[in-house]
Amino acid sequence: MASIGFGSKGIAGRTLQWLEHRLGLIQPLAQAATHPTPANNASWLYVFGSAATVLLILQVMTGILLGLVYSPSANEAWGSLQLLNHYAPLGWYLRALHGWGSNFMVAVVIIHLVQVFLFGAYKFPRELTWMVGVLLLLLTLGMAFTGQVLRFDQDAYWGLGIGASIVSRVPLVGAPLVHLLLGGPILGAATLSRFFALHVFVIPGLLLAGVGVHVWMVLRHGVSDWPMPGRIVTKATYEREYHELTDKTGIPFVPDAAWKDAVFAMAILFAVMACAFFFGPFGPGGPPDPTIIQTAPKPDAAFLWIFSVLSLLPPSLETPVILIAPVLIIAAMLLLPVFAAEGERHWARRPVAVLTLAIVAISLGIFTHLGTYTPWSPVMDAWASDPVPVKYLRNRTPLQCQGALVLQYKQCRNCHALDGAGGMRGPALDTVASRMTEDQMIRQVLQGGGNMPAYGNALSPAETKALVSFLVTLRNNYQAPAIDASRSLGTMVAGSSRPQQEQSGRLP
């Protein structure tokens, strides 16, 4: 029994000694794992970097398994995901793990970056560590976006078209970049292969390399100590003070500090598994169809704020904001430690940093929330089976009641709310008669406009007449019906001239 033990004289011990003699990796890895770290940073607020690394490993493992079934072909991609969702044993759960793992990874990386910013851990000598972290965040977002494209459903198809339109606006190199991404000037057979290569090979390779560099720099410079008010970072003294602190209060990272990282990482993994089990995978939605142009593609949660900002921008500002704002934001994040390498680290002594973080967080939250329900994100839950509320049918003529039936059967409430129920892509109809005249309603129904498609070919003249007859009754009792200002002005002018004409005797 002793011959197969784990001691230095057992088979396992001799095998480890043989490998160590030839590779020389075990001892450096052990030294790295047990490197001393200040006792004051063995905190639950320092666990997000390790959790992000564990989630990256999960993404790589589940991605490899998905790659065994997924077919990066425009004709077969959607079908291969249906195979995983409905026929492959636990294929749906594998897809769900990968999808929810992506969302959790984006969230954890962002939280980790926020924690580093709030703790001033980007200051000397960790400037390059911060810069690599910013690039890792961009790569993580790139993984999330290319993963959505690989679903290749209706949302992915049109979302990719929007992304290509944004890239095409880059001066001088816009068209070559579009050709590089799409494999041609438009979405074609080569497009999905390009994004498959990005998602499976290019971005993961850069991520793994970046994580390696990031971890190496953390080991080289140490984990930043807990920020204390009044402890100023200066290039002349910080490293000496840090090593003195480590020598005085240092504890080995493994196991004294790492157990919190391990517990938090396991909790995150269980959360991903639970979300995958209870909520299932993301999509795919309907198969991509370029002939369906009246659609409202919506990105995944990480990009909803961009979706909202672009939807709210006036057309004249789209190109300047798209081309300038991202460059300025990324440049500011990368250059932050260059201009703020020294000084206070504690958040209580850095009110500008705290205020900036609060403004950014609130703005992202508001725009993300807007992206879930605003007019460009229709709530398609008001089907023809939902009856028109009774209060809108009282004291109506037969023609107006027929219009209410048209409203219901033509599923107008997919996009328009009535009495608080229905879609939110278009404006609510409760007071539409106080905003639009009868002629304006007819023109809007037949010709469309804004987000609304034209229904001139979908409604007969009788249905249009009945529908508008019902709509003109929808206003509050205290609101006057809408009027045509131009006609009112003409009537006033004609009325004011009549007495003069009568006095001059020109009227009979």
Summary of the structure (lengths in Angstrom):
residues: 508
radius of gyration: 31.3
end to end distance: 128.3
largest distance: 130.4
contacts: 1463
relative contact order: 0.09
helix: 66%
strand: 3%
